[in-house]
Every structure is written in structure tokens, then in C-alpha cells.
Amino acid sequence: MDASEPTVPPTVVVRRLPRLPNGPGEDPSAIALPTKYRDLRLHALRTSPEAFASSYEVESQWGLDRTVARLSNPQAAHFIATLADSDTSGTSNNNDENALRSQQWVGFIALLGPTKSRSESSAKVSAAHDPFAQMQATGLSNNLVRTSEQATTSRPPQTGTLSYHIGAVFVDPGVRKAGVGKALVEAALTEAETQGHERKASAFECTIHVDTYNDAAIRLYQKVGFVVVGEETYAQQTVAPAMSGSRVIERVAFLMELTRARQ
């Protein structure tokens, strides 16, 4: 294995999901991956509700079309951690759809972008809203409080810098503390770096939200180079609005940012 590749337990492989160019239609084989992704997403919301701004009660009401829209988004790259047989884990292709269909999924991450960087562009996304939509927006979140010297200092526009956001991070409790989360994050950052080289960008920057109490996740992101640049109070919708008993939970998230110059 090349030294630049993510280090993962020998039975776990990080694979990129193929993008759905026009949606899967009604072909049973074509809807297999969106269905599997939706099942894992709902499992994540059930087992780790504290890790998401959304909730199982909300998303279990959604149809498969929502998942298809995410997986066909041209500004999103989705990576899946799969359990692989020990004799194939070192040789499986990252885009092997057969393996994606047959193997157990134990984690996921989404890289959103790129957008052209502007001054203060790291504040474009908000923990209170769907980052798929926020990456297309301009301006700052009204709730964002810049907290560090890096965040409060006026930074000039970085010409040629691409901006990304990481969202939808989950590792199944059964494989945590085994390097899977780090491998998923590194896969996303490697994709951003690759896109930057292809576009001849001078650098790329990447943001991520993490709740202030989630010490393990904060340490993980710090190890790969993220720093805290702000924090935001937001409300988690715990029950679908149309359902009785709808309520929200107020939470506080750090905005973390990483910037890498082109080598």
C-alpha cells in the first residue's frame, strides 16, 4: 500500500461511491446503492443522533428521491467504509461497484465542493442548515461567532484557492477506535487535493462542523490539521414538523478549518 493512502484496519476499505449522473430510474440494480446508503444513513441517525443536525424521525419520512439527489449532486463526493474479506481488502478497486453492493457498510463521509474561495469563505456554511444547499450560498451565517485570532483577522481573498466542506460523517460503533474515521477524512481531503491539482489551484481550504462536546471528533480533526475558527448555536429538529410532539434541541458547534497549499 502506498504511504499516501489512508491507514485502515486490514478488513476495512474506503471506497468512493460512483456518482449517479441522471438518477437511477426504476432499474432495481441501479437503486441498490442509493437504497443501501439510505439504510446506513438511517442507522447512523438511530445509533448516533448526537452527531447530526437532522434526525431519524425527520429523514425516515423522506423517500429515496432525496438520497438520489444527494448521490447525483455534481458538487459532492461520497466515500463509504466497507468491511472486506481479508484476502481482497488490499487489492479491491476504490470504485468497485460489485464490492460496494456485496460488502457491509460501516461508515460514510461527504466532501462538498469545490466553490471558488472568497475572503471569509469558511463561514459560508452553517450548522443549522443543509450543507449541500449552503455551499451554494454566499455571505455569513448570522449565528456564527468568530472566536480565534485566525478567524477575526481580516484575510485577503486567496486567488486560486478552492473551498470545500465535509459533512455527513459517521463510523459504526462496532468499528470505532480502529482508524476508520481518520481514513474517511483522509480520503475526502485526498479527493480535494486531487481536484486542486487538476484545476491547478494554488491551495484548497476545507471546513467541518463538530459539536463542542464531541472531544473525540475534535481530536481527530485536529490531528489531520483542522483548527477551530468559530462557533455557532443551532437547533436540531428532532421530530418531523408534520408529526405530533415536534421539538428542537439547542446545540453549539465549532467550525473547524484546514488550509493546504499546493505542493
N, C-alpha and C positions, 0 to 999 in steps of 0.2 A: 504493500500500500504506500502511495506517495505521501511524504511527510506533510504536504499541504492539505491532505484530505482530513475530514473530521475524524477524531478518535472516538469509537463507539465500542460497546461490548461486542464480542465476536458474533453473537446471534442477532444483532440489530443492524439494519441497513437503512440509511436515509435516502429516500428516492423523491425525485420531483414528479409531481402529478402532471400528466400531459394536459395542456390547455384545451378546453372544448371550443373549437372555433365558431361554431354556429349553434351550439346546444345539441343535446343528444337525441332529440326527437323521441320516437317511441321504440327505437331499437332496443330490445332487452339487454344486449351485450353492451350497448353504449351508455345505458343508465346505471351500469353496475358500479362504476367508480363514484359518480355523484351520490348514489344510494349509500355506499359504504362510507363516504365522507360524512354525509348527514348523520348516519348512525353513530360514528365516532364523535362528532360534534355534540350530539345529544348526550352521549355517555359522559363526555367531558363536563357538560353543564350540570349533569346529575352528581358526578363524583367530586367536582371541584368548582362549585358555584361561586366561590370567593375569587376565582381567577378571571371572571368575565363580567363585563358591564351588562350583558344580556343575561337571560336565564332560561332554564329548561321549560318553564311554564310558558314563556313567550315563544320560543323557537319551535317547540313541539307542535304549535298550531300552524306553522308555516308549511307550505307544500315544497316538493322537490325543486320547483322552478327557482326558488331563492338560492338553493345550493348551486344549481346550474349557472345562474347568473354570476355567482362568485367565481366558479371554476372556469368560466369563459371570459372573465374580465381581462382585457389585454394588458392592464397595468397591475397584474397580480401574479406572483409565482408561489405555488403551494408545494410544500415539502411534507412527506409522510415518513415516520419512523415505522419500519415493519420488522416483525420477528421472522428471521430467515433460518433455514436449515444451516447447520454449521459448515457443511461441505459446499454450500453455494454462496454463503454470505460474502466471501471475498471476491467473487467473480461476477456477481449479479450486476447487470447494467442499471444505471440510475433511472432510466426511462422504461424499464421493462414492465409493460402493462400486464403481462401474464403473472408476474410476481406480485404486482400490486393487487390483482384480483384474488390471488390464491392465499397470500400470506396475511397474518394477523397484523392489524394496525395498532400501534401503541403510542402514537404521538403525532402532532402536526404543528406547522408554523406557516404563516403567510408573510411574504415580502411584498409591500405595495409601493409602486412607483415604476420608473422614476418621474419626478417632476423637476423642472428647472429650478435651481436654488435661488432664493432671494434673501436679502437681509432679514434676519429673524425667521427664516422659513421653518425652523424646527418647531415653531409654535403653531403651525397651521392645523395640526391635528388636535382633537380634543377627546379626552377620556369619556365624555358624555355622549358622544355620537359615533355612528358607524364610520370607522376609519376609511372604508372603501369610498365613501362619499366625501369625507373630509380631505383626503389627499387631492381632490379636485378643486377644493375651495381656496380662497385667498384670505389673508387677514389673520388676526389672532383670536384665540378663544377668549371670551370675556371673563372666564373664570380663572385664567392662568395667572399665577403669581411667579414672577421670575425670582429665583432665590439665590443664585450664585454670582460670583464676580464675572464668570464667563457669560452668564445669561443677561446681566444688567449692563455690561459694557456694550456700547454701540459697535456692531460688527459690520464692516462694509460688505457689499454683495461679493460672493465668491464666483467669479466668472468661470464657467465651465464645470461647476460642481453640480452633481446630480443629487436629488433629495429622495429618500426612501423612508418608509415607516414599517416597523414589524408589528404585526397583530396576530391574534388567534393562536397563542402559544399554549400547548398542552402536552404533558407527558403522563401516561397512565401510571397510577400509584404503584403498580406491580413492578415497574422497571425504573423507578426513580432512584437517584443517587448512584447511577451507573454510567453517567456521561451522556445520556440521550439528549437532555435539554441543551447541553453545550454543543453537541453535534448538530442539532437542528438550527441553533442560532448561527453556527459557523457556516452551515450550508446556505442560509439566507444571505449572510454577509459575503460569501464567496460569489454568489449569484450577482449581488450588487457590484462587486469589484469587477467581475467579468463584463457586465454590461457597461461599466465605466470605461474599460479598455476598448470595447467595441465602438463606443461613441467618442473615444479619445477625450474623455473628460479629465480635468486636472485633479479631481477628487470626488469622493462621494460622502454624503452625510446620512445618518440613519437615526431615527428616533424610535422610542418604545415607551409605553406607559406601564407602570407597575405600582400596585397599591403600596402605600408607605409601610405597612406592617409585614409585607412579604419579604422577609430578610433573605431567605434562600435565593429567591429570584434576583433580588438586588445584587447579592454577592456574585451570582453567575454572570450578570450583565457587566458588572464592574471588572470581572476577570478578563473579559474579551475586549474591554476598552470603553464601555459606556460610562458617562458621568451624569450626575443629577444636575439639571439646569432649571428646573421649575417644579411646581406642584399645583394641583388642581382639585377642587372639591366638585364631586359629581354625584348623581343619583343613579343607583342601579334599579331598573324596573324588574321586580321580582315576580310579578304576575301579569299576564297579558291584560291590557286595558279593558278589553271586552268581557273579561271574566270577573266574577264577584270576588271581593277581597283584594282588589288591586292595591298594591302598596309599593313604596320605594324605600331603599336603604341608602343613606348618605355615606359616601366613602371619599377618601383622599388618595390621589395617585401622584407619584413622582413622574415627571417627564425626564427621561434619560436620553442622552445623545452621544453618538460616536461619529468622528470625522476621520477619514483616511485619505491621504494624498496618494495620487497615482505613483506607483514605483517605476 
